[in-house]
Structure formats: structure tokens, C-alpha cells
Amino acid sequence: SVSQIFIIFRYFYSRRVLLGLICSVFGDVLLVWEDLFLHGLGAFLIAQIFYISAFGFKPLNIHAASVIYALTGVGKFLLVDEGY
């Protein structure tokens, strides 16, 4: 029924934001140790996915996403040390 659907989605936004914050805390903790650095980045990636699902990308603007992705790639190319 409609009331059951409302109960399921009642806290959808706040749960996603809370899960994103929890993953961010784990990411911060994992960044402390050098050998767990990539795991910390993975935790931040998961946090970003939760934030995106909470705030939503509706409608998804594929052109804007492509431009941002391209600029990020160019920035990485220009700013990252070649020896890394």
C-alpha cells in the first residue's frame, strides 16, 4: 500500500547521508596508515556514492558530467607527479 512505501522511503535521504558520513570517518581513519591509504580512498569513494544517491542527479546531465570528467582528467595529468 501507499503507507508502506512511504515508511520505506521516509528516511531514505537521511540514511544515505549518515552512511556517507560513516564511510568518510572510516576513510579518515584508514588514511592514517600508509599501507591502508588506498582502502581509505575506497571508503571515500563509497561515501561519495551514498551522497550522490541521497542528493540525486535527476535529471542526469550527461554533457555536464562529461565536461567535469574531462577537466578532472586534464587536472590529474597536469598536477600529478610523473614519478608516482
Salt bridges, closest charged atoms under 4 A:
none
